[in-house]
Amino acid sequence: MPTAGIRLRTPDALDEFVRSGPVNDALRRIAALADAELVIEPLGVHGDAPPESKKDGGLIPIVHRGENSGYVAFDSKQATVAAQSIALLLEHMVDREIAVGDLVEQLFTSYQELDVLNTLLPAIATKIDPREIGHAIVTEAAKTLRCRRVSLLVLDEKQKCYRVLASLGLPEEAQRVSIPVSDSIAGKAMFERDLLIINNMSDHPELESLSRGAYDTESFAVVRVPLTAHGQALGVLTVTERQGDPEFTAHDRKILEGLSAMGASALLNCRLHEAANKQMMCTIHALASAVDARDHYTHDHAGRVSRLCTAAAKQMGVTDSSILRQVELAGLLHDIGKIGIPDAILSKPDRLTPKEFKVIQSHVVIGARIVEHVAGLERVAEAILHHHERHDGLGYPAGLPGDAIPIASSLIAVTDTFDALTSDRPYRKAGSVEDALHEIQRCAGTQFNPTAAEALETVVRREMESKTGPTDESESILTLKPALI
């Protein structure tokens, strides 16, 4: 029969291990070496108070990170070494289990973060519209953190104010507000890291005057994460009104920082793409102007054709931004090949000879060859090549019929003719819009694609009837050529 006793109050992290299996057997064998009986009980059974030690015994705390996580008590000197061994063994086990737990948590956090980012990446990788990217970011943030209200604020060009790029759960009136950087919580979040997580806004009365939101209670949790890319501040992502547990953690912050980092990179790419696009458009407008400048009768002809083509394409139901851009560029560049046509033929006031007409016809091939060397404009080159095809197949250069003609080419054909009929030319004065529309309708189904002809007429008549101008971003033909209406 044992002559000594050892009482172990186990750390919470080890309770399951020491009560069964090899660990339990090992602890009892250590106690048996000192002829002692081991009694194991959970730490919480008697509260946090350590067990009482006998007169000849002692008490050894099990320490983890400077705090007592359990106790080993013994009632006689003969059990001292065994109790010390058990305490030392359990300290090592606690350290290991906590470390494993921390690693599991880190791995879980990393996995969740990767899962969120892998979900978001396909949604924004090919986007060039900042609003689409913003919507994808706030949607994923709301789903991942279970928040009813999420907003993505972006800085203006002067970095003086924020505007709402995308949001969920934000009142409509708040979506149109311009928020100054220097006098807002969002502005503070951009520069003061301690404001990233606020789990109770009522604990921060100094921020009350800066808040521009309306909430059901003064006590609410909010996380604001700045969006930065390559050292450039772009905006702030804010989440609040969390469903269930209102508390935000460092784990939540890490998820949001991953979202904001990817979103910031995508938004910065949008800005770079927009800048490159503006530069390209300036170059294209310059080329189109160079063609128009050769003949004062065709001043801004390419610009008018481009705007009418784009408006007519939208009227036909085209919504794809890439297709609309192709139509716009093809309209601007449709006559670029005339750079290679001699002035004597291009500006001849009399009727052209068959040989001269052949030279004029070559401008579509010259234009397509010029444009096809620009990466990304291959479809634009195709539209330029075929913009003198006819719906009945009697056009040039390939004699394509009907639907075989690219839609951009069909739009250019009808809008080019409309602009020519309503413009002064060396051999005649400009005709009226009504006469031009009548002529186009007469030739619909033979020279022109009937759907394109109908779309053009709808656009022109809408412009004529409008008192406030066009509803889209294109300029009104009434503004461009008021004398003709």
C-alpha positions in Angstrom: 0.0 0.0 0.0 1.4 3.5 -1.0 2.9 5.4 1.9 2.7 8.9 0.3 0.3 10.9 -1.8 0.6 13.2 -4.8 -2.4 15.4 -5.9 -2.4 16.8 -9.4 -4.7 19.6 -10.5 -4.4 19.5 -14.2 -4.1 22.5 -16.6 -7.2 22.8 -18.8 -5.2 22.2 -21.9 -4.0 18.8 -20.6 -7.0 17.5 -18.7 -8.0 15.0 -21.4 -4.4 13.7 -21.9 -3.5 13.0 -18.3 -6.8 11.1 -17.5 -6.3 8.4 -20.1 -3.8 6.7 -22.3 0.0 6.6 -22.2 0.4 9.9 -20.4 -1.8 8.8 -17.5 0.2 5.6 -17.2 3.5 7.5 -17.3 2.4 9.8 -14.5 1.3 7.0 -12.3 4.6 5.1 -12.8 6.5 8.2 -11.8 4.4 8.4 -8.6 4.9 4.7 -7.9 8.7 5.1 -8.0 8.2 7.2 -4.8 5.7 4.7 -3.4 3.1 7.4 -3.8 -0.5 7.3 -4.9 -1.5 9.8 -7.7 -4.8 11.6 -7.5 -5.8 13.6 -10.6 -8.5 16.2 -10.6 -9.4 19.1 -12.9 -8.2 22.5 -11.9 -11.7 24.0 -12.0 -13.2 21.6 -9.4 -12.0 23.6 -6.5 -11.8 26.9 -8.2 -8.4 28.6 -8.7 -7.3 27.9 -5.1 -4.2 25.6 -4.8 -4.6 22.4 -2.8 -3.5 22.4 0.8 0.0 20.8 1.4 0.8 18.6 4.4 3.3 19.5 7.1 6.0 17.3 5.6 4.9 18.0 2.0 4.9 20.9 -0.4 3.2 22.6 -3.4 4.7 23.0 -6.9 2.9 25.3 -9.4 2.8 24.3 -13.1 3.8 27.6 -14.8 3.1 28.6 -18.4 4.1 32.0 -19.7 4.5 33.4 -16.2 1.1 32.2 -14.9 0.0 29.2 -12.8 -1.9 26.8 -15.0 -2.1 24.0 -12.4 -0.6 22.5 -9.2 1.2 19.4 -7.9 0.8 18.9 -4.2 2.6 16.1 -2.2 2.3 15.1 1.5 5.7 13.7 2.3 9.4 14.4 1.6 9.8 11.0 -0.1 7.4 12.2 -2.9 9.3 15.5 -3.6 11.3 14.3 -6.5 8.4 12.5 -8.1 6.2 15.7 -7.7 8.9 17.9 -9.2 9.3 15.5 -12.2 5.5 15.5 -12.7 5.4 19.3 -12.6 8.3 19.7 -15.0 6.8 17.1 -17.4 3.4 18.9 -17.4 5.0 22.3 -18.0 6.7 21.0 -21.1 3.4 19.4 -22.2 1.5 22.6 -21.6 4.0 24.5 -23.7 3.8 22.0 -26.5 0.0 21.9 -26.5 -0.4 25.6 -26.5 2.2 25.9 -29.2 0.3 23.3 -31.3 -2.9 25.1 -30.6 -1.4 28.4 -31.7 0.0 26.8 -34.8 -3.4 25.3 -35.7 -5.0 28.7 -35.2 -2.4 30.3 -37.5 -2.9 27.6 -40.1 -6.6 28.0 -39.9 -6.3 31.8 -40.2 -4.0 31.4 -43.2 -6.2 28.9 -44.8 -9.3 31.1 -44.4 -7.4 34.1 -45.7 -6.3 32.1 -48.7 -9.8 30.8 -49.3 -11.2 34.3 -49.2 -8.5 35.7 -51.5 -8.9 32.8 -53.9 -12.6 33.5 -54.0 -12.0 37.2 -54.6 -9.2 36.9 -57.2 -11.3 35.5 -60.1 -13.9 38.1 -59.4 -11.6 41.1 -59.8 -8.6 39.7 -61.9 -10.1 40.7 -65.3 -12.1 43.7 -64.1 -11.2 47.2 -65.3 -14.2 49.0 -63.8 -13.5 50.2 -60.3 -17.1 49.9 -59.3 -17.2 46.2 -60.2 -14.0 45.6 -58.2 -15.5 47.6 -55.2 -18.7 45.6 -55.3 -16.8 42.3 -55.3 -14.7 43.4 -52.3 -17.6 44.6 -50.1 -19.6 41.5 -51.0 -16.8 39.2 -49.9 -16.1 41.2 -46.7 -19.8 41.1 -45.8 -20.0 37.4 -46.3 -16.8 36.4 -44.6 -17.3 38.6 -41.5 -21.1 38.3 -41.4 -21.6 42.0 -41.4 -24.8 43.8 -42.5 -23.0 47.1 -43.4 -19.8 47.4 -45.4 -18.4 50.3 -47.4 -15.4 51.0 -49.5 -14.3 54.6 -49.6 -11.8 55.8 -52.2 -9.7 59.0 -52.2 -10.3 61.6 -54.9 -7.4 62.7 -57.2 -6.3 65.5 -54.8 -6.6 63.1 -51.8 -8.7 65.6 -49.9 -12.0 63.7 -49.7 -13.5 60.2 -49.8 -16.4 59.1 -51.9 -18.3 55.8 -51.6 -17.1 53.5 -54.4 -19.2 50.5 -53.3 -21.3 49.6 -50.2 -23.8 47.2 -48.7 -26.4 48.2 -46.1 -25.5 51.9 -46.4 -28.4 54.4 -46.6 -28.9 55.8 -50.1 -28.2 59.4 -49.0 -24.9 58.3 -47.4 -23.7 56.8 -50.7 -23.6 60.3 -52.3 -21.7 62.0 -49.4 -18.2 63.5 -49.9 -16.2 62.9 -46.7 -13.2 65.1 -45.9 -10.0 63.1 -45.1 -8.9 65.6 -42.4 -12.1 65.5 -40.4 -13.4 61.9 -40.4 -12.9 58.6 -38.7 -12.0 57.1 -42.1 -9.2 59.7 -42.4 -7.9 58.8 -39.0 -8.0 55.1 -39.9 -5.8 55.8 -42.8 -3.0 57.1 -40.6 -3.6 55.8 -37.0 -3.3 52.0 -36.7 -4.9 51.9 -33.3 -8.2 52.8 -34.9 -8.3 49.7 -37.0 -10.5 47.8 -34.6 -13.1 49.4 -32.3 -15.3 46.9 -30.5 -17.4 49.5 -28.7 -17.7 53.0 -30.2 -19.2 54.3 -27.0 -15.7 53.9 -25.5 -14.5 56.5 -27.9 -16.4 59.8 -27.3 -13.6 61.7 -29.0 -14.8 60.1 -32.3 -18.5 61.0 -31.9 -18.2 64.3 -33.8 -16.4 62.6 -36.6 -18.9 59.9 -37.2 -21.2 60.4 -40.3 -23.2 57.2 -39.9 -26.5 56.5 -38.2 -26.7 53.4 -36.1 -29.3 51.7 -34.0 -27.2 51.9 -30.8 -24.2 53.9 -29.7 -22.4 50.7 -28.7 -21.3 49.0 -31.9 -18.2 47.3 -33.3 -16.4 48.6 -36.4 -13.3 47.7 -38.3 -11.6 50.2 -40.7 -8.7 49.0 -42.8 -6.8 51.3 -45.1 -6.3 50.4 -48.7 -2.7 51.0 -49.9 -0.7 49.7 -52.8 2.9 50.4 -53.6 2.9 53.0 -50.8 0.0 54.9 -52.3 -3.1 55.5 -50.2 -6.3 54.7 -52.1 -9.1 54.5 -49.5 -10.6 52.7 -46.5 -12.6 49.5 -46.2 -15.1 49.6 -43.3 -17.2 46.8 -41.8 -19.7 47.0 -39.0 -23.1 45.7 -37.7 -21.9 42.2 -37.3 -24.4 39.4 -37.0 -24.1 37.1 -34.0 -20.9 37.9 -31.9 -20.3 41.6 -32.3 -16.6 41.4 -31.3 -14.0 41.8 -34.0 -10.6 40.1 -33.5 -7.1 40.3 -34.8 -8.0 37.3 -37.0 -10.8 39.4 -38.6 -8.4 42.2 -39.1 -6.0 39.9 -40.9 -8.7 38.7 -43.2 -9.7 42.3 -44.0 -6.1 43.3 -44.6 -5.8 40.6 -47.1 -9.0 41.7 -48.8 -7.9 45.4 -48.8 -4.4 44.5 -50.1 -5.8 42.6 -53.1 -8.5 45.3 -53.7 -6.0 48.1 -53.5 -3.8 46.4 -56.1 -6.7 45.9 -58.4 -7.9 49.5 -58.0 -4.4 50.8 -58.6 -4.3 48.7 -61.8 -7.6 50.2 -62.8 -6.0 53.7 -62.5 -3.0 52.7 -64.4 -5.2 51.1 -67.1 -7.3 54.3 -67.3 -4.2 56.5 -67.6 -2.9 54.2 -70.4 -6.3 54.2 -72.0 -6.5 58.0 -72.0 -3.0 58.2 -73.5 -4.1 55.8 -76.2 -7.3 57.7 -76.9 -5.4 60.9 -77.2 -3.2 59.3 -79.8 -6.1 57.8 -81.7 -7.9 61.2 -81.7 -4.8 62.8 -83.0 -4.6 60.2 -85.8 -8.3 60.8 -86.7 -7.8 64.5 -86.6 -4.8 64.2 -88.9 -7.1 62.5 -91.5 -9.8 65.0 -91.1 -7.3 67.9 -91.3 -6.5 66.9 -94.9 -10.0 68.0 -95.9 -11.8 70.9 -94.1 -15.1 69.5 -95.3 -14.6 66.4 -93.0 -13.7 68.3 -89.8 -14.5 66.0 -86.8 -16.2 63.5 -89.1 -14.5 60.6 -87.3 -15.6 61.9 -83.9 -19.2 62.2 -85.0 -19.2 58.7 -86.6 -17.7 57.3 -83.5 -20.2 58.8 -81.1 -23.2 57.8 -83.3 -21.8 54.3 -83.7 -21.5 53.9 -80.0 -25.0 55.3 -79.3 -26.5 53.1 -82.0 -24.7 50.0 -80.6 -26.2 50.6 -77.2 -29.6 51.1 -78.8 -29.2 47.7 -80.4 -28.7 46.2 -76.9 -24.9 45.9 -76.8 -23.8 46.2 -73.2 -20.4 44.6 -73.2 -17.9 47.4 -72.5 -15.1 45.7 -74.6 -17.4 45.5 -77.7 -18.6 49.1 -77.2 -14.9 50.2 -77.0 -14.2 48.4 -80.3 -17.1 50.2 -81.9 -15.9 53.5 -80.6 -12.3 53.0 -81.8 -13.4 51.6 -85.2 -15.6 54.7 -85.7 -12.7 57.0 -84.9 -10.2 55.2 -87.1 -12.4 54.0 -90.0 -10.9 56.4 -92.4 -7.3 56.3 -91.1 -6.2 54.5 -94.4 -7.0 57.7 -96.3 -3.6 58.9 -95.1 -2.2 56.8 -98.0 -4.5 58.3 -100.6 -3.1 61.1 -102.8 -4.7 64.6 -102.1 -5.5 65.0 -105.8 -7.9 62.0 -105.6 -9.1 62.5 -102.0 -10.2 66.1 -102.5 -11.2 65.9 -106.2 -14.4 68.0 -106.6 -15.5 66.1 -109.7 -16.7 62.6 -110.2 -13.9 60.0 -109.8 -12.8 57.8 -112.6 -13.0 54.0 -112.2 -9.3 53.9 -111.7 -9.4 56.7 -109.1 -12.3 55.0 -107.3 -10.2 51.8 -107.0 -7.5 53.9 -105.3 -10.1 55.3 -102.9 -11.3 51.8 -102.1 -7.9 50.8 -101.1 -8.1 53.0 -98.0 -9.9 50.2 -96.1 -7.0 47.8 -96.6 -4.4 50.5 -95.8 -6.3 51.4 -92.6 -6.7 47.8 -91.4 -3.0 47.2 -92.0 -2.1 50.3 -89.9 -4.3 49.4 -87.0 -3.7 45.6 -86.9 -0.1 46.2 -85.8 -1.4 47.6 -82.5 -1.8 44.9 -79.9 -5.4 44.5 -78.8 -6.9 46.3 -81.8 -7.2 43.3 -84.1 -11.0 43.4 -84.0 -11.0 47.1 -84.7 -8.8 46.5 -87.7 -11.3 43.9 -89.0 -14.2 46.5 -88.5 -12.2 49.1 -90.5 -11.5 46.6 -93.3 -15.2 45.8 -93.9 -16.9 49.1 -93.2 -17.7 49.5 -96.9 -19.3 46.1 -97.2 -23.0 46.1 -98.2 -25.8 44.1 -96.6 -26.7 42.6 -100.0 -23.1 41.5 -100.5 -22.2 44.0 -103.2 -19.7 46.0 -101.2 -16.0 45.9 -100.9 -13.3 44.7 -100.3 -14.6 41.1 -99.7 -18.3 41.3 -100.8 -19.4 40.0 -97.4 -23.2 39.7 -97.0 -25.6 40.3 -94.1 -24.5 38.8 -90.7 -21.1 38.0 -92.1 -20.2 41.7 -91.8 -18.9 42.6 -88.4 -21.5 44.6 -86.5 -19.1 47.5 -85.9 -18.6 47.6 -89.7 -22.3 47.8 -90.3 -22.7 50.6 -87.8 -19.9 52.6 -89.4 -21.4 52.1 -92.8 -24.8 53.6 -91.8 -23.4 56.4 -89.6 -20.7 57.3 -92.1 -23.4 57.7 -94.7 -25.6 59.7 -92.4 -22.8 62.1 -91.5 -21.8 62.5 -95.2 -25.3 63.3 -96.3 -25.7 66.0 -93.6 -22.2 67.6 -94.2 -21.0 70.0 -96.8 -18.9 68.3 -99.5 -17.0 69.8 -102.5 -19.6 68.5 -104.9 -22.8 69.4 -102.9 -24.2 71.2 -99.9 -25.3 69.4 -96.8 -28.8 67.8 -96.8 -31.3 67.8 -94.0 -31.4 65.2 -91.3 -34.9 64.1 -92.4 -33.8 63.6 -96.0 -30.7 61.7 -94.7 -32.8 59.4 -92.5 -35.3 58.8 -95.4 -32.4 57.8 -97.7 -31.0 55.4 -95.1 -34.3 53.7 -94.6 -34.7 53.4 -98.3 -31.4 51.5 -98.5 -32.0 49.4 -95.4 -31.8 45.8 -96.3 -29.8 46.4 -99.4 -26.9 48.8 -98.7 -27.3 48.8 -94.9 -28.0 46.4 -92.1 -31.7 47.1 -91.3 -31.2 46.7 -87.6 -28.3 49.2 -87.6 -30.3 51.6 -89.7 -33.2 51.5 -87.3 -31.0 52.0 -84.3 -29.4 55.0 -85.9 -32.7 56.6 -86.7 -33.9 56.0 -83.1 -30.8 57.7 -81.7 -31.0 60.6 -84.1 -34.7 61.2 -83.4 -34.3 60.9 -79.7 -31.6 63.6 -79.9 -33.8 65.8 -82.0 -36.7 65.6 -79.5 -34.6 65.9 -76.4 -34.6 69.3 -74.7 -31.9 68.5 -72.2 -29.4 66.7 -74.4 -28.5 63.0 -74.6 -29.0 60.6 -71.7 -25.6 59.0 -72.1 -22.1 60.4 -72.2 -22.0 61.0 -76.0 -22.5 64.5 -77.3 -25.8 65.4 -78.9 -25.8 65.7 -82.7 -27.9 68.8 -82.1 -25.0 70.3 -80.4 -22.5 69.1 -82.9 -24.3 70.3 -86.0 -27.2 72.6 -85.0 -27.4 74.3 -88.4 -28.5 71.0 -90.0 -31.6 70.5 -87.8 
